[in-house]
Amino acid sequence: MPKTTDFDLTDPALGVFLAEAEQRLRFPAFNPEIAYRLGDFLRIRFAATHDPTVGAYIQIRSFPARPSAPFVLFAAVAGNYDVVSNGSAYQVDGKARVVEHHGASSFSAKAFAAKMGWPVEKMGFFSPEHVVSGGGFPIKLQNCSSVVGAIVVSGLPDAEDHQFIIDSLEEFLPTLPK
């Protein structure tokens, strides 16, 4: 199966790959307990699959009906704490805002802008509030088209942050009751 790292950013096949992953990796339900289980799974899986010198900041948030007031349901540093900078929290916050605004992953927003030859500002993403980079993935329910939250990882190169989330969801989602 292809990975996000297999594509050039402007390749139209990347957009298809990202949309397919977002359609396929939906939750049967989502609540704080599932968020905690997923967050802990991501933290443990990161440490098990990456060199001990690497670290990442992981956050899971929900988007309640009231805009601009997300709930952070899980936040942790995975791997090497000493290499995760204060800037990672900024990156995570900005990537989550892109997911909420775009209704899709932050990496798909980056790929779309690159494919079109647009600056990201043309899509309504302005710094410092938005970080258009891989590592923000929408949480969608199987029976709903709305984004109900975001999984965000920051610490690896952006395509690797994104692929880590995809690979992790492929392992985690089958463990949830249908």
C-alpha positions in Angstrom: 0.0 0.0 0.0 1.4 3.5 -0.8 2.4 5.9 1.8 2.3 9.7 1.9 6.0 9.8 1.6 5.8 8.0 -1.8 4.2 11.0 -3.5 5.4 14.4 -4.8 3.4 17.2 -3.1 2.0 18.4 -6.4 1.1 14.8 -7.6 -2.7 14.6 -8.1 -2.6 11.0 -6.9 -1.5 12.3 -3.5 -4.9 14.1 -3.1 -6.7 10.9 -4.1 -4.7 8.9 -1.6 -5.3 11.4 1.3 -9.1 11.6 0.6 -9.3 7.8 0.4 -7.5 7.5 3.8 -9.8 10.0 5.4 -12.9 8.3 4.1 -11.7 4.8 5.2 -10.4 5.7 8.6 -13.6 6.8 10.3 -14.7 6.1 13.9 -17.8 4.1 14.8 -18.1 6.5 17.8 -16.0 9.2 19.5 -15.9 10.3 23.1 -13.3 11.2 25.7 -12.6 7.5 26.6 -11.8 6.6 23.0 -9.7 9.8 22.7 -7.7 8.7 25.7 -7.2 5.2 24.5 -6.2 6.4 21.1 -3.8 9.0 22.5 -2.1 6.4 24.8 -1.9 4.0 21.8 -0.2 6.7 19.7 2.2 7.6 22.4 3.3 3.9 23.0 3.4 3.2 19.3 5.5 6.2 18.6 8.1 5.1 21.1 8.1 1.6 19.8 8.4 2.5 16.1 10.9 5.4 16.2 14.5 5.9 17.2 14.8 6.9 20.9 16.5 10.2 19.9 13.2 11.3 18.2 10.2 12.9 19.9 6.8 14.2 19.0 3.9 16.1 20.6 0.6 14.4 20.2 -2.8 16.0 20.8 -6.4 14.8 20.3 -9.1 17.4 20.5 -12.9 17.5 19.9 -14.7 20.3 18.1 -17.9 20.9 19.9 -20.8 22.8 18.4 -19.4 26.1 19.7 -16.6 27.1 17.3 -13.2 28.3 18.6 -13.6 26.4 21.8 -12.2 23.0 21.2 -11.7 20.5 24.0 -8.2 19.0 24.4 -9.0 15.4 25.3 -5.4 14.1 25.2 -2.0 15.7 25.1 1.4 14.1 25.6 5.0 14.0 24.4 6.0 10.7 22.9 9.6 9.5 22.6 12.4 11.8 23.5 11.0 14.7 25.6 14.2 16.8 25.3 14.0 17.2 21.5 10.3 18.4 21.5 10.4 22.2 21.4 7.9 24.7 22.6 7.2 25.4 19.0 5.6 21.9 18.7 2.6 23.2 20.8 2.2 26.0 18.3 2.4 23.6 15.4 -0.2 21.3 16.9 -2.6 24.1 17.5 -2.2 25.5 14.0 -2.6 22.1 12.4 -5.8 21.5 14.4 -7.2 24.8 13.2 -6.5 23.8 9.6 -8.4 20.5 10.1 -11.3 22.4 11.7 -11.4 25.0 8.9 -10.7 22.8 5.9 -12.8 19.8 7.1 -9.9 17.5 6.0 -6.3 16.8 6.9 -3.8 19.6 7.2 -1.6 17.7 4.7 -4.4 17.6 2.1 -4.7 21.4 2.4 -1.0 21.7 1.8 -1.1 19.3 -1.1 -4.1 21.0 -2.7 -2.5 24.5 -2.5 0.8 23.1 -4.0 -1.1 21.3 -6.8 -3.0 24.5 -7.6 0.2 26.7 -7.3 -1.5 28.8 -4.7 -0.2 30.4 -1.5 -2.1 28.9 1.4 -3.5 32.3 2.2 -5.7 32.0 -0.9 -7.4 29.1 1.0 -8.0 31.3 4.1 -5.0 30.0 6.1 -3.1 32.8 7.7 -0.1 32.6 10.1 0.2 32.3 13.0 -3.3 30.8 13.5 -2.9 28.2 10.8 -0.1 25.7 10.2 -0.6 24.1 6.8 1.7 21.1 7.2 1.2 17.3 7.6 0.2 15.9 10.9 -3.4 17.1 11.5 -6.0 14.4 10.7 -9.7 14.8 11.0 -11.8 12.6 13.3 -15.0 11.7 11.4 -17.7 9.3 12.4 -18.8 6.5 10.0 -22.3 7.9 9.9 -21.5 11.6 9.7 -19.8 13.9 7.2 -18.8 16.5 9.8 -15.4 16.7 11.4 -15.8 16.1 15.2 -12.2 16.5 16.2 -8.6 16.2 15.2 -5.6 14.0 15.8 -2.4 16.0 15.6 1.2 15.0 15.7 4.2 17.3 15.4 7.9 16.3 15.6 8.7 14.4 12.4 8.9 15.8 8.8 5.3 16.6 7.9 4.6 13.7 5.5 5.9 11.3 8.2 3.7 12.9 10.9 0.8 12.3 8.6 1.7 8.7 7.8 2.3 7.9 11.4 -1.4 8.9 12.1 -2.6 6.8 9.1 -0.6 3.7 10.1 -1.7 4.1 13.7 -5.4 4.4 12.9 -5.2 1.3 10.7 -4.1 -0.6 13.8 -6.3 1.2 16.3 -9.7 1.4 14.7 -10.3 -2.3 14.4 -10.0 -2.6 18.2 -13.1 -0.4 18.7 -16.5 -2.0 19.1 -18.6 -1.6 15.9 
